[in-house]
């Protein structure tokens, strides 16, 4: 085992994540020359070049990228441990929750409100990402809990998860498509209209493409976005048929309507998950209890 000082890895982490020696020196409160010297020392000890330096930019070498993939989770664990010690020394603490903007807006807000009223001194940090990205954040220790869509292939290696809500997805259209009201439609029928859906980085996109493939249909969406709210707005003005979770629909939507489908939409779920490999702080345990009690 190599005898390499932790401080060298710490310097490497800050340079690798900022790709800027000057910015890393500011974060570490040391001189830029000290940062450069630390990187040179680490490269010499590892006998590897970790960065490609030029006058315009700094880049990681393939070896540097490999090292960062191992160093980043370790740094996150250290930071999480420090945060928990600070939490224990105070009456408040922090909870970090990862969820998509749709899940936050249409599902999590009442729970966040209840938690804030019960624990007003706890700092709540919500990180908005897709369900796929949230799972990565959880694995790397960047959040305590995630609330995500299921099925979700990225959750396969996380055993600590619990279903908290079942839902169905629906197709909606605006009043520009009056011929679709009161009509039984098939998935094949929908291919004659512009399809609006979430982008390729979402579990919903994977789900809908798989659904069409199961019926031997090739889905080519007209528009792919990152927001269900925007999909609803675009359907409202007649740009196409949008695919959204049913819990996004309110009762006061006179200018959009749900399509009546021949095929039954498979049920999906929202799940809350945490990383069993990492200690769960008390605020996160309290938030998790809201769903265990349901």
N, C-alpha and C positions, 0 to 999 in steps of 0.2 A: 504494500500500500504506500502511495506517495505521501510524503510529509509536506503538505501544502497548506499554508495559513488560510484560514477561513476568510480573512480580509481580502485576499487576492480574488477569491470567488465572488465576494461581495462587489468588488470593483468591476469585475467582469460582467456581473449581472446588470449593473447600472449602465455600463457602456453598451451592452448588447441590447438592452430594452430601449435605450434612447438613440443609439447609433450616433452619439455625439459626445466627444471627450469633454467638451466644455460644460455641457449640461450635466454630465455625470459628476464632474468635479463640484458643481453647485449642489447637487443632491447629497453628495458625500461630505461636503464642507472640507475638501482638501484641494490642493492646487492641481491644475491641469497636468503639470509635469509629473506630479506624484501618481496621477491616474495612468499616464503613459508608461511610467516606470513599472507600475504594478502589473500592467498588461504584458509588458516585455518579460518580466520575471515569470509570470504564469506561463507564457508561451515557451519560455526556455525550460521550465520544469516539466511541462507536458510534451516538449519537443514537437509542438504543433503550431502552425500559424492560425490564429483565431479570427483575425480581422484583416480586411483589405482596406488599406488607408489610401486616400487620395486627397487632393486639395479641396475637392468639392463635397465629398461624402465618405462615410465609413460604412462598410458592409461586412456582414459575417461570412466567413468561409464555410464550406460544408462541415468542417470539423467544429467550427464555432457554433453552428446551428445545432449539432448533436449535443454539444456540451450544454447549451442553453436549455434544451428540452429536459435535461436532468436537473440543472441548477434552479430553474424557475419554480418547479413544485417545492423544492427544498426551501427556497427563500420564502415562498408563500406560507409554508408550514411554520417557519420561524416567526414570520410577521403575525400569523394567527395566534401562536403561543404568546407573543408579547401582548397582543390585543386582549387575550383572555386574562392575562395577569393584571392588566390595567382595569379590565371589567370587574375582576374580583376585588380590586381596591376601591371601587366606586360603587355607588348605589344604583347606577344606571347600567351602562354597557351598550352593546351594539348588536343589531341583527341585520344580516345581509341576505336579501332574497332575490333570486333570479327568476324572471318571468317575462313573457312577451307583453307588449303594450296592450294587446287584446285581452289577455288573461288578467292583467292588472286592472284595466278599466271595467270589465264586465263581470269579474268574479272576486278579485282580491280586495278591492277598496273597502267593503264593509268589515272585513277581517282586520285590515290595517287600521281602520278607524277604532274598532273595538280594542285592539292591542294598544294603540296610542293612548286611549283614555285610561286603560288599566295600568300601563307602564309608561307614564309621561316622560320619565327621565331616560328611557332607552332610545338611542339613536337608531332610526330605521333607514336603511339604505336599500333602495330597490334598483336593481340593474336590469334594464330592458334589453333582452336579446331574444332571438328565436329559440324555440324549444331545443333544437339541436345544439346551439351554442351554449345555452344554459347548462346543459349536461357536461360540456367541456369545462365550464367555469366551476362546477361542483367537483369534478374529478381533480382539478388543480387547486382546490381549496380557496377559491376566490369568492365563494358565497357559502352560506351556512345551509340554506334550503333552496329548493327550486320548485316551482309549480309549472308543469309542462303538459303538453298533449301526449296521449298514449293511444295507439301503438307508437313507439319511438325506439328505433333500433339502437340508438346511443345509450339507452337505459339498460341494455342487456347485462352490463357488468356492474350494475348498481342494484343491490338486493334490498336496500332500505328505502322502499317506496310504498305509497299507500294511495289507492283510488279514493278520490274525494268528490267527484261529480261525473255523471254520465251525460253525454249529449249526442245529438245527431247533427250532421252538416246538412245544409239546405242550399238549393239554387234559388236565386231571387232575380226578378226583373222589374223594370220600371214601367210606367204607364204607356211608354212608346211601343210596348209589345202587347196590345190588348188581345191579340189572337191567342196568346198563351194562357189567358185566364180560363179557369174552369175546363182545362184540357189536360188529359192524361198524356204525359210525355215520357219518352224513353231516352236513355243516354245517347242513343244514335240520333234522335231528333235534335238534341242540343248541338250536335256538330254543325248544324246549318246556321248557327248563331255565334257571334263573338263571345268567347268565354273569358271571364275576368277571374283571376285567382292569385293566391299568394305565390311568391317567387320560389326558386329552386332550393333555397336554403331553409325551407320550412318542412315540417312533418306533414302539413296539410297538402303541400304540393305533391309529395311522395304518395300520400294516401289517395289523392284523386287520380293521378296517373295510373296507379296500380288498379284502381277500381275500373277505369276504362279498359285497361289491358285485360282484365278478367273477362270482359265482354267482347274481346277481340276488336277493340276500337282504338284508333290512334288519336290521342288528344293533342291538339296544337292550340294552346291558348293565345288569345289576341293580346292580352295585357297581363303582366305579372308584376305585383307590387309587394311591398312589405307591410301594408296596413289594411286590415279588414274594414276600418272606417272609411278609408278612401275607396275601397271596392264598392261599398254600399253607396257612396256618393256618385260614383261613375255609373252604377246600375240605375240610380235614380234619374240621371240625365239622359239615359238611353244608349250608353256606349256598349252595352252587352249584358250578358247573364253572369252574375257573380256567384261564387261558391264560398259560403261563410258558415261558421258555427251557428246553430240555432239560438244560442244564448245572446248573440249580438243583436237580435231583432227585438225591437220594442213594439208595444201594442199600437203606438201612434204613428205608424208608417203607412199613411194613405197613398203615398206616391210610389210605393214599391210593394210587391206581393211575392209570396212563396209559390214556387212551381210545384204542381202535383206530379210526382214521378211514379212511373210504372215499377221501376226497381227500388227495392227498399234500401235505404242508406245504412251501411253497417254502423253500429254504435261505437263511439269513441269515448275516451275518458280524460279527465284532468287528474294528474297524480301529483302528490307532494313527495319529495325525495330528499335524502341527506346522505352524506358520505360516512359510512360506518368506520372507515379507516381514520377519520379525524374526530377529535373530541367536539361534542356539541355544547356550545355555551348555553347558560341558563335561559337567556331571552329566546333563543331559538327553540329550546325545549318547551317553553311556555307557549310559543306560537304553534308549535306542532300539536300541542294538547288540544287546541281548538278543534282539530279535525279528528283526533282520536275519540273525542267525546260525542261525535255525531253518530 
